[in-house]
Amino acid sequence: MSSLSLAVRDSSTMLRRNLLHARRYPSLTLNLLLTPVVLLLLFVYVFGDVMSAGIGGAGADRSAYVAYLVPGILLMTIGGTTVGTAVSVSNDMTEGIVARFRTMAIHRGSVLTGHVVGSVLQAVLSVVLVGAVGVAIGFRSTDATVLEWFAAFGLLTLFALALTWIAVGMGMVSPSAEAASNNALPLIFLPLVSSAFVPLDAMPGWFRPIAEYQPFTPAIETLRGLLLGTGIGHNGWLAVAWCLGLTALGHRWSKRLFDRDPR
């Protein structure tokens, strides 16, 4: 069997393993999925009128704020689901299964590949579920073309891949599942200080750079432009650059940690 065939076969096996774990222990995924849904409902039905009036500078229009809010919540969903990735990787590294994999005749990179592909699939499924909640409460994308929908899906997938590789590295450096969960908290916290809930122009001057110079804001603005037919500007290439840079960094970091002696 060629090296490529071996890698594909073993990676598929590891992918099935991780999907089975997610199916048998769904509580972590459901808990992480619950957070963006609760925030979506909270900001729409509790703060929606006030936020829309404050942003628009006119009368309250909850439907306009729903359209503004949903793209940010979708990317926040990806950040939340990758916390489960960090916990899963940490469990594998600390419970001895990876040490056993090292003694078996399997492709070395298949363990990480299985985690990454499985986590990206779970992130995309979570986005679909949260998006369905958004549609149920009034989100509509009437101005997006088919090409823009494909571009939006590609951006979400690429963003999930980037954060997943970072989460894998966080899981590998964590001595326990609890530590992995804490280390991955920035992936949930960063969307809260981005343009997900209010525009950059509405933020105070001292706070705006924190929201502007981070990966979530350009990705949110790009997704918002694709789904709502508004301008994207320079956010498109910034979002792609962030995704590619984080993917390369996370892959190199995770591979280096995995190749060293097991703890």
Solvent accessible surface area in square Angstrom, and as a share of the most:
residue,aa,sasa,rsa
1,M,160,0.72
2,S,67,0.43
3,S,83,0.53
4,L,133,0.66
5,S,52,0.33
6,L,51,0.25
7,A,21,0.16
8,V,89,0.51
9,R,114,0.42
10,D,7,0.04
11,S,19,0.12
12,S,41,0.27
13,T,61,0.36
14,M,11,0.05
15,L,38,0.19
16,R,141,0.51
17,R,45,0.16
18,N,10,0.05
19,L,65,0.32
20,L,67,0.33
21,H,71,0.32
22,A,27,0.21
23,R,175,0.64
24,R,152,0.55
25,Y,153,0.58
26,P,62,0.39
27,S,71,0.46
28,L,67,0.34
29,T,40,0.23
30,L,105,0.52
31,N,94,0.48
32,L,25,0.12
33,L,21,0.10
34,L,105,0.52
35,T,59,0.34
36,P,3,0.02
37,V,28,0.16
38,V,75,0.43
39,L,32,0.16
40,L,1,0.00
41,L,69,0.34
42,L,66,0.33
43,F,37,0.15
44,V,1,0.00
45,Y,110,0.42
46,V,94,0.54
47,F,83,0.35
48,G,0,0.00
49,D,62,0.32
50,V,111,0.64
51,M,41,0.18
52,S,11,0.07
53,A,32,0.25
54,G,64,0.61
55,I,59,0.30
56,G,58,0.56
57,G,70,0.67
58,A,77,0.60
59,G,60,0.58
60,A,58,0.45
61,D,70,0.36
62,R,86,0.31
63,S,74,0.48
64,A,55,0.43
65,Y,4,0.02
66,V,3,0.01
67,A,22,0.17
68,Y,35,0.13
69,L,0,0.00
70,V,2,0.01
71,P,0,0.00
72,G,0,0.00
73,I,0,0.00
74,L,13,0.06
75,L,0,0.00
76,M,5,0.02
77,T,1,0.01
78,I,1,0.01
79,G,0,0.00
80,G,5,0.05
81,T,15,0.09
82,T,1,0.01
83,V,4,0.02
84,G,14,0.14
85,T,7,0.04
86,A,0,0.00
87,V,20,0.11
88,S,37,0.24
89,V,3,0.02
90,S,0,0.00
91,N,49,0.25
92,D,11,0.06
93,M,20,0.09
94,T,59,0.34
95,E,133,0.60
96,G,38,0.36
97,I,53,0.27
98,V,3,0.02
99,A,42,0.33
100,R,165,0.60
101,F,22,0.09
102,R,57,0.21
103,T,115,0.67
104,M,94,0.42
105,A,99,0.77
106,I,41,0.21
107,H,62,0.28
108,R,115,0.42
109,G,29,0.28
110,S,0,0.00
111,V,4,0.02
112,L,12,0.06
113,T,50,0.29
114,G,1,0.01
115,H,7,0.03
116,V,6,0.03
117,V,60,0.35
118,G,0,0.00
119,S,14,0.09
120,V,17,0.09
121,L,88,0.44
122,Q,46,0.20
123,A,0,0.00
124,V,30,0.17
125,L,108,0.54
126,S,4,0.02
127,V,12,0.07
128,V,86,0.49
129,L,84,0.42
130,V,1,0.01
131,G,16,0.15
132,A,58,0.45
133,V,43,0.24
134,G,0,0.00
135,V,75,0.43
136,A,86,0.67
137,I,33,0.17
138,G,33,0.32
139,F,11,0.04
140,R,139,0.51
141,S,23,0.15
142,T,118,0.69
143,D,97,0.50
144,A,17,0.13
145,T,79,0.46
146,V,110,0.63
147,L,140,0.70
148,E,49,0.22
149,W,123,0.43
150,F,142,0.59
151,A,46,0.36
152,A,3,0.02
153,F,112,0.46
154,G,36,0.35
155,L,12,0.06
156,L,17,0.08
157,T,43,0.25
158,L,46,0.23
159,F,1,0.00
160,A,0,0.00
161,L,55,0.27
162,A,0,0.00
163,L,3,0.02
164,T,0,0.00
165,W,27,0.09
166,I,18,0.09
167,A,0,0.00
168,V,0,0.00
169,G,0,0.00
170,M,32,0.14
171,G,0,0.00
172,M,2,0.01
173,V,62,0.36
174,S,0,0.00
175,P,99,0.63
176,S,40,0.26
177,A,25,0.19
178,E,121,0.54
179,A,24,0.19
180,A,0,0.00
181,S,38,0.24
182,N,95,0.48
183,N,60,0.31
184,A,0,0.00
185,L,90,0.45
186,P,62,0.39
187,L,9,0.05
188,I,35,0.18
189,F,117,0.49
190,L,49,0.25
191,P,0,0.00
192,L,79,0.39
193,V,19,0.11
194,S,2,0.01
195,S,0,0.00
196,A,0,0.00
197,F,15,0.06
198,V,42,0.24
199,P,34,0.21
200,L,29,0.14
201,D,119,0.61
202,A,67,0.52
203,M,23,0.10
204,P,69,0.43
205,G,64,0.61
206,W,185,0.65
207,F,46,0.19
208,R,89,0.32
209,P,65,0.41
210,I,89,0.45
211,A,0,0.00
212,E,57,0.26
213,Y,164,0.62
214,Q,8,0.04
215,P,13,0.08
216,F,0,0.00
217,T,3,0.02
218,P,4,0.02
219,A,0,0.00
220,I,0,0.00
221,E,40,0.18
222,T,10,0.06
223,L,0,0.00
224,R,13,0.05
225,G,2,0.02
226,L,19,0.09
227,L,5,0.02
228,L,35,0.17
229,G,42,0.40
230,T,79,0.46
231,G,74,0.72
232,I,45,0.23
233,G,72,0.69
234,H,104,0.46
235,N,29,0.15
236,G,19,0.18
237,W,164,0.58
238,L,49,0.25
239,A,0,0.00
240,V,65,0.37
241,A,51,0.39
242,W,89,0.31
243,C,0,0.00
244,L,103,0.51
245,G,41,0.40
246,L,27,0.13
247,T,26,0.15
248,A,65,0.50
249,L,105,0.52
250,G,0,0.00
251,H,82,0.37
252,R,156,0.57
253,W,84,0.29
254,S,0,0.00
255,K,104,0.44
256,R,151,0.55
257,L,16,0.08
258,F,7,0.03
259,D,64,0.33
260,R,129,0.47
261,D,126,0.65
262,P,65,0.41
263,R,133,0.49
